[in-house]
Amino acid sequence: WYTVLTSMFMHGSWFHIIGNMWFLWVFGNNVEDVMGTPRYVAFYLLCGVAAALAQVMVRPDSAIPMVGASGAIGGVMGAYAITY
């Protein structure tokens, strides 16, 4: 399970990490304000794990490594859309 968590902190390129950080900055701070920091961190990690599990369920035989926090940030964007 630790590889699922550590994959959320790896990125494929500078553009990938910059894009993720930009979306996290734009949407994440508003969601964190509503949830509070401890709940937001738990939600963020849960979204990342859910995204990784969804990828494994869709393509269990994939040889492409999972990198980046895009799934977790997608969950944060979904929370932003529901909240605002």
DSSP file (Angstrom, degrees, kcal/mol; ACC not computed):
  #  RESIDUE AA STRUCTURE BP1 BP2  ACC     N-H-->O    O-->H-N    N-H-->O    O-->H-N    TCO  KAPPA ALPHA  PHI   PSI    X-CA   Y-CA   Z-CA
    1    1 A W    >>        0   0    0      0, 0.0     4,-1.5     0, 0.0     3,-0.7   0.000 360.0 360.0 360.0 -27.1    0.0    0.0    0.0
    2    2 A Y  H 3>  +     0   0    0      1,-0.2     4,-2.8     2,-0.2     5,-0.2   0.816 360.0  59.9 -64.6 -27.3    2.9    2.4    0.6
    3    3 A T  H 3> S+     0   0    0      2,-0.2     4,-1.8     1,-0.2    -1,-0.2   0.840 101.1  54.7 -69.0 -30.0    3.6    2.5   -3.1
    4    4 A V  H <> S+     0   0    0     -3,-0.7     4,-0.6     2,-0.2    -1,-0.2   0.925 113.0  42.6 -64.9 -43.5    0.1    3.8   -3.8
    5    5 A L  H >< S+     0   0    0     -4,-1.5     3,-0.9     1,-0.2     4,-0.2   0.917 114.8  48.5 -69.5 -43.2    0.8    6.7   -1.3
    6    6 A T  H >< S+     0   0    0     -4,-2.8     3,-1.6     1,-0.2     4,-0.2   0.798 100.6  65.7 -70.0 -26.1    4.3    7.4   -2.5
    7    7 A S  H >< S+     0   0    0     -4,-1.8    61,-2.0     1,-0.3     3,-1.1   0.779  91.1  65.7 -65.4 -23.1    3.2    7.5   -6.2
    8    8 A M  T << S+     0   0    0     -3,-0.9    -1,-0.3    -4,-0.6    -2,-0.2   0.635 101.8  48.9 -71.9 -11.8    1.1   10.6   -5.3
    9    9 A F  T <  S+     0   0    0     -3,-1.6     2,-0.3    -4,-0.2    -1,-0.2   0.331  97.2  82.7-109.9   6.0    4.4   12.4   -4.7
   10   10 A M    <   -     0   0    0     -3,-1.1    58,-1.5    -4,-0.2     2,-0.3  -0.835  58.9-169.0-106.6 148.5    6.2   11.4   -7.9
   11   11 A H        -     0   0    0     -2,-0.3    57,-0.1    56,-0.2     3,-0.1  -0.964  26.5-134.3-138.4 155.4    5.7   13.2  -11.2
   12   12 A G  S    S-     0   0    0     -2,-0.3     2,-0.3     1,-0.1    -1,-0.1   0.708  82.5  -8.2 -82.5 -22.0    6.6   12.5  -14.8
   13   13 A S  S  > S-     0   0    0      1,-0.1     4,-2.0     0, 0.0     5,-0.2  -0.969  72.2 -95.9-162.8 171.2    7.9   16.0  -15.7
   14   14 A W  H  > S+     0   0    0     -2,-0.3     4,-2.7     1,-0.2     5,-0.2   0.882 123.4  54.4 -64.8 -37.8    8.2   19.6  -14.5
   15   15 A F  H  > S+     0   0    0      1,-0.2     4,-2.6     2,-0.2     5,-0.2   0.896 106.5  52.8 -62.4 -39.3    5.1   20.5  -16.4
   16   16 A H  H  > S+     0   0    0      2,-0.2     4,-2.3     1,-0.2    -2,-0.2   0.942 113.5  41.0 -62.2 -49.3    3.2   17.7  -14.6
   17   17 A I  H  X S+     0   0    0     -4,-2.0     4,-2.6     2,-0.2    -2,-0.2   0.889 115.4  50.7 -69.7 -38.0    4.2   18.9  -11.1
   18   18 A I  H  X S+     0   0    0     -4,-2.7     4,-2.2     2,-0.2    -2,-0.2   0.920 111.8  48.1 -65.5 -42.5    3.7   22.6  -12.0
   19   19 A G  H  X S+     0   0    0     -4,-2.6     4,-2.3    -5,-0.2     5,-0.2   0.924 112.9  47.8 -62.8 -44.7    0.2   21.8  -13.4
   20   20 A N  H  X S+     0   0    0     -4,-2.3     4,-2.4    -5,-0.2    -2,-0.2   0.921 112.7  48.4 -62.3 -43.5   -0.8   19.8  -10.4
   21   21 A M  H  X S+     0   0    0     -4,-2.6     4,-2.3     2,-0.2    -1,-0.2   0.869 109.8  52.9 -66.8 -35.2    0.5   22.4   -7.9
   22   22 A W  H  X S+     0   0    0     -4,-2.2     4,-2.6     2,-0.2    -1,-0.2   0.950 111.9  44.3 -64.6 -48.5   -1.4   25.2   -9.8
   23   23 A F  H  X>S+     0   0    0     -4,-2.3     4,-2.6     1,-0.2     5,-0.7   0.888 113.7  51.6 -63.4 -37.6   -4.7   23.3   -9.7
   24   24 A L  I  X>S+     0   0    0     -4,-2.4     4,-1.4    -5,-0.2     5,-0.6   0.889 111.6  47.2 -65.5 -38.1   -4.1   22.5   -6.0
   25   25 A W  I  X5S+     0   0    0     -4,-2.3     4,-0.6     3,-0.2    -2,-0.2   0.911 115.4  44.9 -68.0 -43.2   -3.4   26.1   -5.3
   26   26 A V  I  <5S+     0   0    0     -4,-2.6     4,-0.3    -5,-0.2    -2,-0.2   0.931 132.9  15.4 -68.7 -46.7   -6.5   27.4   -7.1
   27   27 A F  I  X5S+     0   0    0     -4,-2.6     4,-1.7    -5,-0.2     3,-0.3   0.804 116.5  64.9-100.2 -34.5   -8.9   24.8   -5.8
   28   28 A G  I  X<S+     0   0    0     -4,-1.4     4,-2.7    -5,-0.7     5,-0.2   0.855  95.9  55.2 -65.2 -39.0   -7.3   23.2   -2.7
   29   29 A N  H  X<S+     0   0    0     -5,-0.6     4,-1.8    -4,-0.6    -1,-0.2   0.869 109.2  48.4 -66.7 -34.0   -7.1   26.2   -0.5
   30   30 A N  H  > S+     0   0    0     -3,-0.3     4,-1.4    -4,-0.3    -1,-0.2   0.905 113.1  46.8 -69.6 -41.6  -10.8   26.9   -0.7
   31   31 A V  H  X S+     0   0    0     -4,-1.7     4,-2.5     1,-0.2     5,-0.3   0.899 111.5  52.1 -66.8 -39.6  -11.7   23.3    0.0
   32   32 A E  H  X S+     0   0    0     -4,-2.7     4,-3.1     1,-0.2    -1,-0.2   0.885 104.8  56.4 -63.7 -38.3   -9.3   23.2    2.9
   33   33 A D  H  < S+     0   0    0     -4,-1.8    -1,-0.2    -5,-0.2    -2,-0.2   0.881 112.7  41.8 -59.6 -37.9  -10.9   26.3    4.3
   34   34 A V  H  < S+     0   0    0     -4,-1.4    -2,-0.2     1,-0.1    -1,-0.2   0.901 124.7  34.2 -75.9 -42.2  -14.3   24.6    4.3
   35   35 A M  H  < S-     0   0    0     -4,-2.5     4,-0.3    -5,-0.1    -2,-0.2   0.812 105.1-122.0 -84.5 -32.0  -13.1   21.2    5.6
   36   36 A G     X  -     0   0    0     -4,-3.1     4,-2.3    -5,-0.3     5,-0.2  -0.021  33.1 -81.7  92.0 151.3  -10.3   22.2    8.0
   37   37 A T  H  > S+     0   0    0      1,-0.2     4,-2.6     2,-0.2     5,-0.2   0.913 123.7  46.6 -61.8 -50.9   -6.7   21.0    7.6
   38   38 A P  H  > S+     0   0    0      0, 0.0     4,-2.0     0, 0.0    -1,-0.2   0.926 117.1  44.2 -60.6 -42.9   -6.8   17.5    9.2
   39   39 A R  H  > S+     0   0    0     -4,-0.3     4,-2.4     1,-0.2    -2,-0.2   0.873 112.9  52.7 -67.6 -36.6  -10.0   16.5    7.4
   40   40 A Y  H  X S+     0   0    0     -4,-2.3     4,-3.0     2,-0.2    -1,-0.2   0.914 108.2  49.8 -65.2 -44.1   -8.7   17.9    4.1
   41   41 A V  H  X S+     0   0    0     -4,-2.6     4,-2.4     2,-0.2     5,-0.2   0.924 112.7  47.3 -61.9 -44.0   -5.4   16.0    4.3
   42   42 A A  H  X S+     0   0    0     -4,-2.0     4,-2.4    -5,-0.2    -2,-0.2   0.913 113.6  48.3 -62.8 -42.4   -7.4   12.7    4.9
   43   43 A F  H  X S+     0   0    0     -4,-2.4     4,-2.5     2,-0.2    -2,-0.2   0.915 110.6  51.3 -62.8 -44.4   -9.7   13.5    2.1
   44   44 A Y  H  X S+     0   0    0     -4,-3.0     4,-2.0     1,-0.2    -2,-0.2   0.932 112.9  44.5 -59.3 -48.7   -6.8   14.3   -0.3
   45   45 A L  H  X S+     0   0    0     -4,-2.4     4,-2.4     1,-0.2    -1,-0.2   0.889 112.2  52.7 -65.7 -39.1   -5.1   11.0    0.5
   46   46 A L  H  X S+     0   0    0     -4,-2.4     4,-2.6     1,-0.2    -1,-0.2   0.902 108.9  50.0 -62.8 -41.4   -8.4    9.1    0.2
   47   47 A C  H  X S+     0   0    0     -4,-2.5     4,-2.3     2,-0.2    -1,-0.2   0.899 110.3  50.7 -63.7 -40.1   -9.0   10.6   -3.2
   48   48 A G  H  X S+     0   0    0     -4,-2.0     4,-2.0     2,-0.2    -2,-0.2   0.909 112.1  46.0 -63.9 -42.7   -5.5    9.6   -4.3
   49   49 A V  H  X S+     0   0    0     -4,-2.4     4,-2.6     2,-0.2    -2,-0.2   0.908 112.3  51.3 -66.4 -41.8   -5.9    6.0   -3.1
   50   50 A A  H  X S+     0   0    0     -4,-2.6     4,-2.3     1,-0.2    -2,-0.2   0.896 109.9  49.9 -62.0 -40.3   -9.3    5.8   -4.8
   51   51 A A  H  X S+     0   0    0     -4,-2.3     4,-2.1     2,-0.2    -1,-0.2   0.904 111.1  49.1 -65.3 -41.0   -7.9    7.1   -8.1
   52   52 A A  H  X S+     0   0    0     -4,-2.0     4,-2.1     2,-0.2    -2,-0.2   0.915 112.0  48.3 -64.7 -42.8   -5.1    4.5   -7.9
   53   53 A L  H  X S+     0   0    0     -4,-2.6     4,-2.4     1,-0.2    -2,-0.2   0.883 109.7  53.0 -64.9 -37.6   -7.6    1.7   -7.2
   54   54 A A  H  X S+     0   0    0     -4,-2.3     4,-2.1     2,-0.2    -1,-0.2   0.901 108.8  49.7 -63.5 -40.2   -9.8    2.9  -10.1
   55   55 A Q  H  X S+     0   0    0     -4,-2.1     4,-2.7     1,-0.2    -2,-0.2   0.906 111.4  48.7 -65.8 -40.4   -6.8    2.8  -12.5
   56   56 A V  H  < S+     0   0    0     -4,-2.1    -2,-0.2     1,-0.2    -1,-0.2   0.885 111.1  50.4 -66.3 -38.1   -5.9   -0.7  -11.3
   57   57 A M  H  < S+     0   0    0     -4,-2.4    -1,-0.2     1,-0.2    -2,-0.2   0.876 115.2  42.7 -67.7 -36.2   -9.5   -1.9  -11.7
   58   58 A V  H  < S+     0   0    0     -4,-2.1    -2,-0.2     1,-0.2    -1,-0.2   0.911 134.4  15.5 -76.2 -42.9   -9.7   -0.5  -15.3
   59   59 A R    ><  +     0   0    0     -4,-2.7     3,-1.5    -5,-0.2    -1,-0.2  -0.627  65.4 163.0-132.2  74.5   -6.3   -1.7  -16.4
   60   60 A P  T 3  S+     0   0    0      0, 0.0    -1,-0.1     0, 0.0    -3,-0.1   0.741  81.0  50.4 -66.5 -20.8   -4.9   -4.3  -14.0
   61   61 A D  T 3  S+     0   0    0     -3,-0.1     2,-0.1    -5,-0.0    -5,-0.1   0.273  79.9 135.2 -98.9  11.0   -2.4   -5.5  -16.6
   62   62 A S    <   -     0   0    0     -3,-1.5    -3,-0.0    -7,-0.2    -7,-0.0  -0.360  40.5-164.4 -66.0 134.5   -1.0   -2.0  -17.3
   63   63 A A        +     0   0    0     -2,-0.1    -1,-0.1     2,-0.1    -2,-0.0   0.431  61.2 104.3 -94.2  -1.7    2.8   -1.7  -17.5
   64   64 A I  S    S-     0   0    0      1,-0.1    -2,-0.1     0, 0.0     2,-0.1  -0.691  75.0-124.2 -82.8 126.4    2.6    2.1  -17.3
   65   65 A P        -     0   0    0      0, 0.0     2,-0.6     0, 0.0    -2,-0.1  -0.372  18.2-119.3 -71.4 149.4    3.7    3.2  -13.8
   66   66 A M        +     0   0    0     -2,-0.1     2,-0.4   -55,-0.0   -56,-0.1  -0.779  43.3 165.1 -87.0 123.4    1.3    5.4  -11.8
   67   67 A V        +     0   0    0     -2,-0.6     3,-0.2   -59,-0.1   -56,-0.2  -0.992  29.7  30.0-137.5 147.3    2.8    8.8  -11.0
   68   68 A G  S    S-     0   0    0    -61,-2.0     3,-0.3   -58,-1.5   -59,-0.2  -0.022  74.3 -94.5  97.5 164.0    1.5   12.1   -9.7
   69   69 A A  S  > S+     0   0    0      1,-0.2     4,-2.8   -61,-0.1     5,-0.3   0.071  78.7 119.4-102.5  20.7   -1.3   13.4   -7.6
   70   70 A S  H  > S+     0   0    0     -3,-0.2     4,-2.2     1,-0.2    -1,-0.2   0.867  75.2  50.1 -59.8 -38.7   -3.7   14.0  -10.5
   71   71 A G  H  > S+     0   0    0     -3,-0.3     4,-1.7     2,-0.2    -1,-0.2   0.909 112.4  46.9 -65.9 -41.8   -6.3   11.7   -9.1
   72   72 A A  H  > S+     0   0    0      2,-0.2     4,-1.8     1,-0.2    -2,-0.2   0.906 113.4  48.4 -65.2 -41.5   -6.2   13.3   -5.7
   73   73 A I  H  X S+     0   0    0     -4,-2.8     4,-2.5     1,-0.2    -2,-0.2   0.853 106.5  57.4 -69.2 -33.5   -6.4   16.7   -7.2
   74   74 A G  H  X S+     0   0    0     -4,-2.2     4,-2.0    -5,-0.3    -1,-0.2   0.891 106.3  50.1 -60.5 -39.1   -9.3   15.6   -9.3
   75   75 A G  H  X S+     0   0    0     -4,-1.7     4,-2.2     2,-0.2    -2,-0.2   0.886 109.4  50.7 -65.0 -38.9  -11.1   14.7   -6.1
   76   76 A V  H  X S+     0   0    0     -4,-1.8     4,-2.2     2,-0.2    -2,-0.2   0.900 109.7  50.4 -65.6 -40.0  -10.3   18.1   -4.6
   77   77 A M  H  X S+     0   0    0     -4,-2.5     4,-2.4     2,-0.2    -2,-0.2   0.875 109.0  51.9 -65.8 -36.3  -11.7   19.7   -7.8
   78   78 A G  H  X S+     0   0    0     -4,-2.0     4,-2.2     2,-0.2    -2,-0.2   0.908 109.3  49.5 -63.7 -41.8  -14.8   17.6   -7.4
   79   79 A A  H  X S+     0   0    0     -4,-2.2     4,-2.4     1,-0.2    -2,-0.2   0.879 110.5  51.1 -63.4 -37.5  -15.2   18.7   -3.8
   80   80 A Y  H  X S+     0   0    0     -4,-2.2     4,-3.0     2,-0.2    -2,-0.2   0.922 109.6  49.8 -64.3 -43.9  -14.8   22.3   -5.0
   81   81 A A  H  < S+     0   0    0     -4,-2.4    -2,-0.2     1,-0.2    -1,-0.2   0.886 114.1  44.7 -64.0 -39.0  -17.5   21.9   -7.7
   82   82 A I  H  < S+     0   0    0     -4,-2.2    -1,-0.2     2,-0.2    -2,-0.2   0.898 117.7  44.5 -71.1 -40.0  -19.9   20.4   -5.2
   83   83 A T  H  <        0   0    0     -4,-2.4    -2,-0.2    -5,-0.2    -3,-0.2   0.893 360.0 360.0 -72.8 -41.0  -19.2   23.0   -2.5
   84   84 A Y     <        0   0    0     -4,-3.0    -3,-0.2    -5,-0.2    -2,-0.2   0.411 360.0 360.0-111.6 360.0  -19.2   26.1   -4.8
